[in-house]
Amino acid sequence: MADLGEKNSSDLNWMSTVAASGTFHDKLAAKIVLMQESMIHNLDSLLSVILLTQKKKRESLKALDCLKSLWITDLLPENRKLKFFYEQNLYDAASSDAHLLLIYFEDQVKVAYSTYLQALEKHLSDSQYSIKNNLIQILLELLIERPEQEKVLLSLLVNKMGDPDRQLASKISHYLNRLLQRHPRMKLVIVNEVEQFLRRPNMTLQAQYYSVCFLNQILLHRNDTVLPNKLLDIYFFMFTLLSKEAAVDHKILNALLVGVNRALPFSSAEGEPLKDNIDTLFRLAHTTTFVTSIQALAILFQVMLAQSALSDRFYRCLYQKLLDCFMLSDLRNSASFYNLLYKSLYLDSRAERVHAFVKRLLQLCLVQRPHQACAILFLISTLAQVKPAVLRVLQRDPQLADHYHPSVRSFAEQLLKGKPIQYRGDPLADFTLLRFLDKFVHKNPKQNVKAPSTVFQKRTPAAGVLLDPKELLNMRETDVAADDMFMYNFFKDKGKTKKISKKKKKEKVLDVEENLYSELCGEPFESDEDITDGACSDASLEEFGRRNSKDSFKAKPERYYCSSSCAYQHQPPLFSTTVADSTRAVEMKKESRSSIDSAFAALDDYEHLIGASSSRKKKELDKFAKTNKVETR
């Protein structure tokens, strides 16, 4: 134990020496290690590192980063905030010197932490994005893990939504949502801080937009009584503020309307705060973009529904939106509009007005894209289950039964027969051009396991699941869905084309064989079909195979054969038996053997070519033909 104590003492002495006379990084590391050994006995090391945060930029940023983990793991309590010395109960009879020492230490830590946050705030105004982002990460982690100085930290974090850097300002909303996930009870505290930020004078439009986007993303529950009303107050304040400007940005206006739509169902006011803004909302529904007008109409629907009075003015505005030729370009906006339209027609008590809407929707089907037409027919089918009389409008003018798209035609035929459309997918997504092109690469859509809560909310694609080509071809034509019929015919025709191409490829190989044989043997190629059935017997075939193997051919070059089954003959002697011609005869014999060996080598190369893979066959065939001066077709 004595040796261990001496070793620890020597290590601490060495650490103290490094902390006093080492390089900057060595000093910083040594002081952090000393503080981890004993916080109370190394308070001077903490204060010296805090002083480093006030120095030059590089040293200050390094000290800020090193102290972060020390605050979380060793210095700051997890369940309470620190107190100053004067906030403690110093007159407790049970207080001892050790207790007073701890009170003093806590006071010094609180002062040091305040100095640390001041240095952090100073560097948050740096011009470099990477520095600011790293410091915000430190700030967020301290705010999530420890309650000390949470108001200051939250104010610094919210204030960065007004940062000139758009990339950084847009990230603050994500960081605040992370904070809400860890501490959901801080919703009202964070909303109050954002409200104070929005009420500052001379706020930029960008800062207002990012603040409103964060507010309309907060999840609300039925037990939230104060928060929805607080959010509505902020939104109405922003409406009043924006109404004083000559030109209103549609982005922030749409974000405000989205927030009102989400907060209004949870509010206890039941639309009372909006009574004075009804005319403003109708003006927005008539004059703004289609996306903004949908949000305004949705708010009007909720207000009038709470008052049990959906007015003719609302239905006239809604009918006017049907005449917008470009309203259905975005799938998400289309789904929102169809949801609002279905709810409005479902609650409308005037049958003639419902029929007018259905008639206009059917006219839109004739000029819209297939996925929009299928969605409209699906809406009418769902509405017809409650109001069956709407089907008569379709039966008077059954033009959609002759539509060019098979799915639209199938949906229309079901409605004409008085049957509801049986479809579990999302027509707005399943019948788009992109989904159709995905079928050519056999790409299935992403699965969505959540059950839909509205008519056109994203559904699990059932009929849109892609089939394997083999499975599709094995199905009977009557069992193939209407939207898969094109792919069924496509793969069916593709199989026929593949068979024809294989046959043409085989004929091309045979043509090459004939050409190569003619060049090598010097005579036309005769196939097996050219030999008569009685030209040879089984014995002659066996004899032919025995005598005309490669070994026997090389051994007796005077015998040659062609590709016919058994047609072979004796060639006259290639040399003379006279003494005078003996030398010439030997040379001719050598040349003959050499040429025959070359021919066999060429035939071996050709056999290799025939057995080669299809990707290399053409390249090797061209190389062979060029070497042997053979023309290929």
C-alpha positions in Angstrom: 0.0 0.0 0.0 2.9 2.3 0.8 4.4 1.6 -2.7 1.0 2.4 -4.3 0.8 5.6 -2.4 4.3 6.6 -3.4 3.5 5.8 -7.1 0.3 7.9 -7.0 2.2 10.7 -5.3 4.9 10.6 -8.0 2.2 10.6 -10.8 0.5 13.6 -9.3 3.8 15.5 -9.0 4.6 14.7 -12.6 1.1 16.0 -13.6 1.6 19.1 -11.6 4.9 19.7 -13.3 3.4 19.2 -16.8 0.5 21.5 -15.9 2.9 24.2 -14.9 5.6 24.0 -17.6 4.3 21.9 -20.6 2.9 22.9 -23.9 -0.6 24.3 -24.2 -2.2 20.9 -25.0 -0.2 19.2 -22.3 -1.1 21.8 -19.7 -4.8 21.5 -20.6 -4.8 17.7 -20.5 -2.9 17.6 -17.2 -5.3 20.0 -15.5 -8.3 18.0 -16.7 -6.8 14.8 -15.3 -6.0 16.6 -12.0 -9.6 17.8 -11.7 -10.9 14.3 -12.3 -8.7 13.0 -9.5 -10.2 15.4 -7.0 -12.4 18.3 -7.8 -12.3 20.0 -4.4 -8.5 19.9 -4.1 -7.9 21.1 -7.7 -10.2 24.1 -7.8 -7.3 26.2 -9.0 -6.9 24.0 -12.1 -10.6 24.6 -12.9 -10.3 28.3 -12.6 -7.1 28.4 -14.7 -8.9 26.4 -17.5 -11.8 28.9 -17.3 -9.3 31.7 -17.8 -8.1 29.9 -21.0 -11.6 30.4 -22.5 -11.1 34.2 -22.4 -7.8 34.0 -24.4 -7.2 33.7 -28.1 -9.7 31.9 -30.4 -7.8 28.6 -30.8 -7.0 28.2 -27.1 -10.5 29.3 -26.1 -12.3 26.8 -28.4 -10.1 24.0 -27.2 -10.8 24.8 -23.5 -14.6 25.1 -24.2 -14.6 21.6 -25.8 -12.6 20.0 -23.0 -14.7 21.4 -20.2 -18.0 20.1 -21.7 -17.6 16.5 -20.6 -16.3 17.7 -17.2 -19.4 19.7 -16.5 -21.7 16.8 -17.3 -19.9 14.0 -15.6 -18.2 15.6 -12.6 -19.2 19.2 -11.7 -23.0 19.8 -12.3 -25.7 18.0 -10.3 -28.2 16.0 -12.3 -31.5 16.8 -10.5 -31.0 20.4 -9.2 -29.4 23.7 -9.9 -26.3 25.1 -8.2 -26.7 27.9 -5.5 -24.5 30.9 -4.7 -22.9 31.2 -1.3 -25.4 33.7 -0.1 -28.3 31.5 -1.1 -27.3 28.7 1.3 -28.4 28.3 4.9 -25.3 29.3 6.7 -26.9 29.4 10.2 -27.8 25.8 10.4 -26.6 24.4 13.7 -25.6 21.1 12.0 -23.2 22.9 9.7 -19.6 21.8 10.0 -16.4 23.1 8.4 -16.6 20.4 5.7 -20.2 21.5 4.9 -19.0 25.1 4.6 -16.2 24.0 2.4 -18.7 22.3 0.0 -20.9 25.4 0.0 -17.9 27.5 -1.0 -16.9 25.0 -3.7 -20.4 25.0 -5.1 -20.4 28.8 -5.3 -17.1 28.8 -7.2 -18.3 26.2 -9.6 -21.5 28.2 -10.3 -19.4 31.4 -11.0 -17.0 29.4 -13.3 -20.0 28.0 -15.2 -21.4 31.4 -15.8 -18.0 32.6 -17.1 -17.9 29.5 -19.4 -21.3 30.3 -20.9 -20.2 33.9 -21.5 -17.3 32.7 -23.5 -19.6 30.3 -25.4 -22.0 33.1 -26.2 -19.1 35.2 -27.5 -17.9 32.6 -30.0 -21.5 31.8 -31.2 -21.3 35.1 -33.2 -18.3 33.7 -35.2 -18.5 33.9 -39.0 -17.4 30.3 -39.6 -20.3 27.8 -39.8 -18.3 24.8 -38.4 -17.3 26.7 -35.2 -20.9 27.9 -34.6 -22.4 24.4 -35.2 -19.9 22.7 -32.9 -20.6 25.2 -30.1 -24.4 24.8 -30.6 -23.9 21.0 -30.2 -22.1 21.7 -26.9 -24.9 24.0 -25.8 -27.6 21.5 -26.7 -25.9 18.7 -24.9 -25.5 20.8 -21.7 -29.2 21.8 -21.9 -30.4 18.2 -22.4 -28.2 16.7 -19.7 -28.2 19.2 -16.8 -30.7 21.8 -15.6 -28.1 24.4 -14.6 -28.5 27.7 -16.4 -31.2 26.2 -18.6 -32.9 29.6 -19.2 -29.6 31.1 -20.5 -28.8 28.1 -22.6 -32.4 28.0 -24.1 -32.2 31.7 -24.9 -28.9 31.2 -26.7 -30.3 28.3 -28.7 -33.5 30.0 -29.8 -31.6 33.2 -30.6 -29.7 31.3 -33.3 -32.8 31.0 -35.4 -32.0 34.6 -36.4 -28.5 33.7 -37.5 -27.6 35.1 -41.0 -26.5 31.6 -42.1 -29.6 29.9 -43.4 -28.2 26.4 -43.0 -27.5 27.0 -39.3 -30.8 28.8 -38.6 -32.8 26.0 -40.2 -31.1 23.4 -37.9 -32.2 25.1 -34.7 -35.8 23.8 -35.2 -34.4 20.2 -35.4 -32.3 20.8 -32.2 -35.3 22.1 -30.3 -37.3 19.1 -31.4 -34.5 16.9 -30.0 -34.8 18.8 -26.7 -38.6 18.2 -26.6 -38.1 14.5 -27.2 -35.9 14.2 -24.1 -37.9 16.7 -22.0 -41.5 16.8 -23.3 -42.6 18.8 -20.2 -40.6 21.8 -21.4 -43.1 22.5 -24.3 -44.6 25.5 -22.7 -41.2 26.9 -21.5 -39.8 26.6 -25.0 -42.9 28.1 -26.6 -42.7 31.1 -24.3 -39.1 31.6 -25.2 -39.9 31.5 -28.9 -42.7 34.0 -28.4 -40.3 36.4 -26.7 -38.0 36.0 -29.7 -40.8 36.7 -32.2 -41.9 39.8 -30.3 -38.5 41.5 -30.6 -38.5 44.5 -32.9 -36.9 44.5 -36.3 -37.1 40.7 -36.7 -36.1 39.4 -40.1 -38.6 37.5 -42.2 -36.3 34.4 -42.2 -36.2 34.3 -38.4 -40.0 34.6 -38.2 -40.4 31.8 -40.7 -38.1 29.3 -39.0 -39.8 30.2 -35.6 -43.3 29.5 -37.0 -42.1 26.3 -38.7 -40.9 25.0 -35.3 -44.1 26.0 -33.5 -46.4 24.3 -36.0 -44.4 21.0 -35.7 -45.0 20.6 -31.9 -47.1 17.6 -31.2 -50.3 18.4 -29.2 -52.4 16.1 -27.0 -55.9 16.2 -25.6 -54.6 16.8 -22.1 -52.8 20.0 -23.3 -55.1 22.8 -22.3 -52.9 25.9 -22.1 -50.4 25.2 -24.9 -52.9 25.2 -27.9 -54.4 28.5 -26.8 -50.9 29.9 -26.4 -50.0 28.9 -29.9 -53.1 30.4 -31.4 -52.3 33.7 -29.6 -48.8 33.7 -31.2 -50.3 32.9 -34.7 -52.9 35.7 -34.5 -50.1 38.1 -33.3 -48.1 37.2 -36.4 -51.2 37.6 -38.6 -51.6 41.1 -37.3 -47.9 41.9 -37.8 -47.9 40.6 -41.4 -51.1 42.4 -42.3 -49.2 45.8 -41.8 -46.8 44.9 -44.6 -47.5 45.7 -48.2 -46.4 42.3 -49.6 -46.8 39.2 -47.6 -44.6 36.2 -48.1 -46.7 33.2 -48.9 -44.3 30.8 -47.2 -44.7 32.2 -43.8 -48.4 32.7 -44.4 -48.8 29.1 -45.2 -46.8 28.1 -42.2 -49.1 30.2 -39.9 -52.2 28.6 -41.4 -50.8 25.1 -40.9 -50.1 25.9 -37.3 -53.7 27.3 -36.8 -55.1 24.1 -38.4 -53.2 21.9 -36.0 -53.8 23.9 -32.9 -57.5 24.7 -33.4 -58.9 21.2 -32.7 -57.1 21.1 -29.3 -58.2 24.6 -28.3 -60.9 25.1 -25.8 -62.0 28.4 -27.4 -63.9 26.5 -30.2 -63.1 29.0 -32.9 -63.9 32.1 -30.8 -60.5 33.8 -31.5 -61.1 33.5 -35.3 -64.5 35.2 -35.5 -62.8 38.5 -36.1 -60.6 37.1 -38.8 -63.2 35.3 -41.0 -63.1 37.9 -43.7 -59.3 37.8 -43.7 -59.3 34.0 -44.2 -61.8 34.2 -47.0 -59.6 36.8 -48.7 -56.6 34.6 -48.4 -58.6 31.6 -49.8 -59.5 33.7 -52.9 -56.2 35.6 -53.6 -53.3 33.5 -52.4 -51.6 30.4 -53.9 -53.4 27.1 -54.0 -51.5 25.6 -51.1 -52.2 28.6 -48.9 -55.8 28.7 -49.9 -56.3 25.0 -48.9 -55.0 25.9 -45.4 -57.3 28.9 -45.2 -60.3 26.8 -46.3 -59.4 24.1 -43.7 -59.4 26.7 -41.0 -62.8 28.1 -42.1 -64.2 24.5 -42.2 -63.1 23.9 -38.6 -64.5 27.3 -37.4 -67.9 26.8 -39.1 -68.1 23.2 -38.1 -67.6 24.3 -34.4 -70.5 26.8 -35.0 -72.6 24.1 -36.8 -73.0 26.5 -39.8 -71.1 25.7 -43.0 -72.2 28.7 -45.1 -72.9 29.0 -48.8 -69.9 31.4 -48.9 -67.6 28.5 -47.9 -69.0 26.1 -50.6 -68.7 28.8 -53.3 -65.1 29.3 -52.4 -64.5 25.6 -52.4 -66.2 25.1 -55.7 -64.0 27.8 -57.2 -60.9 25.9 -56.3 -62.2 23.0 -58.5 -61.8 25.3 -61.5 -58.1 25.8 -60.9 -56.4 23.9 -63.7 -53.1 23.7 -61.9 -54.3 22.8 -58.4 -53.5 19.1 -58.6 -49.8 19.1 -59.5 -48.5 18.2 -56.1 -49.6 14.8 -54.6 -49.5 16.1 -51.0 -51.6 19.1 -51.7 -54.0 17.0 -53.7 -54.5 14.7 -50.8 -55.2 17.6 -48.4 -57.7 19.1 -50.9 -59.5 15.8 -51.4 -59.8 15.2 -47.7 -61.3 18.7 -47.2 -63.6 18.2 -50.1 -64.8 14.8 -48.9 -65.5 16.1 -45.4 -67.4 19.1 -46.8 -69.6 17.1 -49.2 -70.2 14.5 -46.5 -71.7 17.2 -44.2 -73.6 19.1 -46.9 -77.3 18.6 -46.5 -78.2 20.1 -50.0 -78.3 17.2 -52.5 -78.3 19.5 -55.6 -75.0 21.1 -54.4 -73.4 17.8 -53.8 -74.5 16.7 -57.4 -73.0 19.9 -58.8 -69.6 19.1 -57.1 -69.7 15.5 -58.3 -70.4 16.6 -61.9 -67.5 19.0 -61.8 -65.2 16.3 -60.5 -66.2 13.9 -63.3 -65.4 16.6 -65.8 -62.0 17.0 -64.2 -61.4 13.3 -64.6 -61.5 13.7 -68.4 -58.6 16.2 -68.5 -56.5 15.2 -65.5 -53.8 12.6 -65.3 -54.7 8.9 -64.6 -53.7 9.0 -60.9 -55.8 12.1 -60.3 -58.8 10.6 -62.2 -58.5 7.4 -60.1 -58.4 9.4 -56.9 -61.5 11.4 -57.8 -63.4 8.2 -58.7 -62.3 6.7 -55.4 -63.6 9.8 -53.6 -66.9 9.5 -55.4 -67.2 5.8 -54.6 -66.5 6.5 -50.9 -69.1 9.4 -50.9 -71.6 7.1 -52.7 -71.7 4.7 -49.8 -73.3 7.5 -47.7 -75.1 9.4 -50.5 -76.0 6.8 -53.2 -77.7 9.3 -55.4 -74.4 10.7 -56.6 -74.0 7.7 -58.9 -76.8 8.8 -61.1 -74.6 11.7 -62.2 -72.0 9.3 -63.5 -74.6 7.0 -65.2 -75.9 10.0 -67.2 -72.6 10.5 -68.9 -70.5 7.3 -68.9 -67.5 8.7 -70.9 -65.0 7.5 -68.4 -65.9 3.9 -69.2 -63.9 4.5 -72.5 -60.9 6.1 -70.9 -57.5 5.2 -72.3 -56.0 4.2 -68.9 -57.1 0.7 -67.8 -57.4 1.5 -64.1 -59.6 4.6 -64.7 -61.7 2.5 -67.0 -61.9 -0.3 -64.4 -62.9 2.1 -61.6 -65.5 3.8 -63.8 -67.1 0.4 -64.8 -67.4 -0.6 -61.1 -69.2 2.7 -60.4 -71.5 2.3 -63.4 -72.5 -1.1 -62.1 -73.4 0.5 -58.7 -70.5 -1.3 -56.9 -68.1 0.4 -54.6 -64.5 0.5 -55.7 -62.5 -2.2 -53.9 -59.0 -0.8 -53.6 -56.7 -0.7 -50.5 -53.9 1.3 -52.0 -53.3 5.1 -52.5 -54.5 6.0 -56.0 -52.5 9.3 -55.9 -49.3 7.3 -55.6 -50.0 3.9 -57.2 -51.0 5.2 -60.7 -48.4 7.9 -61.3 -46.0 7.8 -64.2 -43.1 7.3 -61.8 -44.7 4.2 -60.3 -45.3 2.8 -63.7 -41.7 3.3 -64.7 -40.6 1.6 -61.5 -42.2 -1.6 -62.8 -39.7 -1.8 -65.5 -36.9 -2.1 -63.0 -38.9 -4.4 -60.7 -38.8 -2.0 -57.8 -41.4 -2.4 -55.1 -42.7 0.7 -53.3 -41.8 1.4 -49.6 -44.2 -0.3 -47.2 -46.2 1.8 -44.8 -47.4 -0.1 -41.8 -49.5 2.8 -40.3 -53.2 2.5 -40.7 -54.7 5.5 -42.6 -56.9 7.9 -40.5 -58.4 9.8 -43.5 -59.6 8.9 -47.0 -56.4 10.0 -48.8 -53.8 9.6 -46.2 -50.8 7.5 -47.2 -51.9 3.9 -47.4 -50.2 0.6 -47.6 -49.8 -0.2 -51.3 -51.5 -3.5 -51.9 -52.5 -3.6 -55.5 -49.4 -1.7 -56.5 -47.0 -4.4 -55.3 -44.9 -5.5 -58.3 -45.0 -9.1 -59.5 -42.1 -11.2 -60.7 -42.2 -11.6 -64.5 -42.3 -15.4 -64.2 -45.2 -15.2 -61.7 -47.0 -12.7 -63.9 -46.7 -14.9 -67.0 -47.9 -17.9 -65.1 -51.2 -16.1 -64.3 -54.3 -16.4 -66.4 -55.1 -13.3 -68.4 -58.4 -12.9 -66.6 -56.7 -12.8 -63.2 -54.3 -10.0 -64.1 -55.1 -6.6 -62.6 -56.0 -3.7 -65.0 -52.8 -1.8 -64.1 -50.6 -4.9 -64.6 -52.1 -5.8 -68.0 -49.5 -3.7 -69.9 -46.7 -5.4 -68.1 -48.3 -8.8 -68.7 -48.4 -8.1 -72.5 -44.9 -6.6 -72.3 -43.2 -9.7 -70.8 -45.3 -12.0 -73.0 -44.0 -10.2 -76.2 -40.5 -10.0 -74.7 -40.4 -13.8 -74.3 -41.3 -14.3 -78.0 -38.7 -11.9 -79.1 -36.0 -13.6 -77.1 -36.8 -17.0 -78.7 -36.6 -15.4 -82.2 -33.2 -13.8 -81.4 -31.8 -17.1 -80.1 -32.8 -18.7 -83.4 -31.2 -16.0 -85.5 -28.0 -16.2 -83.3 -27.8 -20.0 -84.0 -28.2 -19.4 -87.7 -25.4 -16.8 -87.6 -23.0 -19.2 -85.9 -23.7 -21.9 -88.6 -23.0 -19.4 -91.3 -19.6 -18.6 -89.6 -18.8 -22.3 -89.4 -19.5 -22.8 -93.2 -17.3 -19.8 -94.1 -14.4 -20.9 -91.9 -14.5 -24.5 -93.2 -14.5 -23.3 -96.8 -11.5 -21.0 -96.2 -9.5 -23.8 -94.3 -10.3 -26.8 -96.5 -10.6 -25.1 -99.9 -13.9 -26.6 -100.8 -17.6 -25.9 -100.1 -19.1 -27.0 -96.8 -21.5 -29.9 -97.0 -23.8 -30.4 -94.0 -25.1 -33.8 -92.8 -28.4 -33.1 -94.5 -26.6 -33.0 -97.9 -25.5 -36.6 -97.5 -28.0 -39.2 -98.6 -29.3 -41.7 -96.1 -27.7 -44.7 -97.9 -24.3 -43.1 -98.5 -22.6 -45.0 -95.7 -23.2 -47.8 -93.3 -22.6 -48.1 -89.5 -19.3 -49.9 -90.1 -18.1 -47.2 -92.5 -19.0 -44.6 -89.9 -17.0 -46.4 -87.2 -14.1 -46.8 -89.5 -14.3 -43.2 -90.5 -14.2 -42.1 -86.8 -11.2 -44.4 -86.1 -9.1 -43.4 -89.1 -9.9 -39.7 -89.1 -9.1 -38.8 -85.6 -6.5 -36.0 -85.2 -3.7 -38.3 -84.2 -4.2 -40.6 -87.3 -4.5 -37.6 -89.5 -1.3 -36.1 -88.3 0.4 -39.5 -88.7 -0.8 -40.0 -92.3 -1.0 -36.5 -93.9 -1.8 -38.0 -97.3 -5.3 -38.8 -96.1 -7.7 -35.9 -95.7 -11.4 -35.6 -94.9 -14.2 -33.1 -95.0 -17.0 -32.5 -92.6 -19.2 -35.1 -94.2 -20.0 -38.2 -92.1 -17.8 -40.7 -93.9 -16.7 -39.1 -97.2 -13.0 -39.5 -97.3 -10.6 -40.5 -100.1 -6.8 -41.1 -100.7 -4.8 -38.3 -102.0 -2.1 -39.1 -104.6 1.5 -39.4 -103.1 3.0 -36.0 -102.4 6.5 -36.9 -103.4 8.3 -38.9 -106.2 10.3 -42.1 -105.5 13.2 -41.1 -107.9 16.6 -40.3 -106.4 16.8 -37.0 -108.2 13.6 -35.7 -106.7 14.1 -37.2 -103.2 15.3 -33.9 -101.6 12.5 -31.9 -103.1 10.0 -34.6 -102.0 11.2 -34.5 -98.4 10.8 -30.7 -98.4 7.3 -30.9 -99.8 6.4 -33.5 -97.2 7.6 -31.2 -94.4 5.7 -28.3 -95.9 2.5 -30.5 -96.2 2.8 -31.6 -92.5 3.3 -28.0 -91.4 0.3 -26.7 -93.3 -1.9 -29.6 -92.0 -0.7 -28.9 -88.4 -1.6 -25.2 -88.9 -5.0 -26.2 -90.1 -5.6 -28.4 -87.0 -4.4 -25.6 -84.8 -6.8 -23.3 -86.5 -9.6 -25.8 -86.0 -8.8 -26.1 -82.3 -9.0 -22.4 -82.0 -12.3 -22.4 -83.7 -13.6 -25.1 -81.4 -12.5 -23.0 -78.5 -14.3 -20.0 -80.0 -17.6 -22.0 -80.3 -17.4 -22.9 -76.6 -16.4 -19.5 -75.4 -18.8 -17.2 -73.4 -21.1 -15.0 -75.4 -19.4 -11.8 -74.1 -16.0 -12.8 -75.5 -17.0 -14.8 -78.5 -17.2 -11.9 -81.0 -13.9 -10.4 -79.9 -12.0 -13.7 -80.3 -13.8 -14.5 -83.5 -12.7 -11.2 -85.1 -9.1 -11.8 -83.8 -9.1 -15.3 -85.3 -10.4 -14.2 -88.6 -7.9 -11.4 -88.9 -5.0 -13.7 -88.1 -6.1 -16.4 -90.6 -7.4 -13.8 -93.2 -10.9 -15.2 -93.0 -13.9 -13.1 -93.9 -16.9 -13.5 -91.5 -20.4 -12.6 -92.3 
